[in-house]
Amino acid sequence: MNLHNRTQGSSRSRWSLDLPKQSPESAVNKAELHLPALNTHLLVEEFQDGLVIRATLDSFSEERKVCFIRELQAEGFISDRYRCFGDNRTYKGPPVEWLVGSSWLKLEHGPIATRRFMIRLLVCAGFLWLLLISGLLLLS
């Protein structure tokens, strides 16, 4: 297999040959997956000269990574160039880079939007409570 493991920094690991830096817009195929059993989000990007898989957690063993890449090919997420991936004797395809980290993950609603929503909710609930209490005092 033309892969090896390296560690970058304290919490980021790499499983790859070095690929040149690519912009996400230049990806030929791109898929975002969530594996609830492993609590892992994955971003699979296939470029002309290689495959980049970004995972939020390092929850795959070496054997599982090879099987996962073969599953991606069998399901049509990536091209047939990776059909023999993992077989040292027959695989002559492009390199694969496996990155672990969550910097690529984009949250739909950030903490600022959540804070703003909660403040509005509490203000409206407080106003409604005051309205109900004043109504009860006027009726009694």
N, C-alpha and C positions, 0 to 999 in steps of 0.2 A: 504494500500500500504506500502511496507517496504522501504520507501524512506523518506528523509528529506533534507532540504536546509541548507547549511552552506556557509559562505563567507570565502575565504582564501585570505589574503592580501588585496590590495585595489581594484583590478579589476577582480579577479578570483573568480568565484562562483562554488559551488559544489552541486550536487543534487544526494545524494547517501547514501548507507551504505558504510563502509570502506571495500574496496577490497585490498587484498595483492598486492604489486607491481608486475607487470607482464611485461615481455619484449614483444615488438610488434611482435617479431618473433614467440612467442608461441601462437598467436591468432589462433583459429579454423577457424573463418570466419572474413574477413576484407573487408571493403568497404569504398571508399572515395566518398563523394557526394557534390554537389554544389547546393544550393537553391538560384537562382538569385532573386526571389521575396523578400527574407529575407536578401539578401547579406551575406549569411552565408555558410562557408565551414564546412563539417562534416566528421569526421573519426569514423567509427563504427567498433569496435573490439570485437568479442565474444570469450571469454576464457572458459575453462572447468568450472570455478567457478564463472562466472559472465559476465556482459556486460559493456563495457566502450564506451561512446559516447563523442567525443571531438568536440566542436563547437568553431568557431572563434568569434562569438558574442552571447550574451545572449538574443536571439530573440524569444525564445519559452516560452509560459506560461506553467504552471503545466499541464493543460488539454491537451495542444498541445504536450507536451513531451510524455504523455501516448499514445495519438493517433499516434504519430510518431513511437513509439516503436511497436505498433500493426501493423502499416503499413509496417514497416521493416519485421516483421514476415510474414505478408500476401504475401509480394513480394518475400520472400525467401532469404532475406539478412541475417537473423538470424534464429536460429532453432525454432521449435514448442514449446520449453519450455516457451516462452514468450507470448503464445496465450492469456492467461487470465490476462496478466499484467495490473495492475491498479485496479483490482477487489479485494478488501481486503478480501473477504470471500473465494475466490477460488484460488487465486494466492499463490503458495508455491514454486515458482521457484527461481532461483539464483538472487542475487542482481544486481542492475543497477547503474552505476556511470556515472554522467553527468558532464563533465569538460568544463569550458569555458576559452579560451585563444588561442593564435596563435603560441605557441612555437613548436607545432608539425608540423606546416605547412612548407613545404620545397619549396622554390622558385627555379624555374628551372634556371634562370639566375640572379645572384646576382648583386649588384651595381658595383662591380669591373669589371665584364665582360661588363656591359653596358657602363661604362666609357671608357674602352679600345676600344670598338667599335666606340663610338662617336669621340674619338681622331683620330682614323684611318680615319674615314669618313671625318672629317674636314681637315686633312692633305691632303688626296687625292683630295678633292674639291678645296683646295687652290692651289695645284699643277696643277690641270686641268685649273683653272682660269688663273694662270700665263702662262701656255702653250697657251691658247687661246688669251690672251692679247699680248703676244710676237708675235704670228702669225699674229695678226691684225697690229701690228706696223711694222713688216717686209713687209707685203703686201702693206702698204700705202705709 
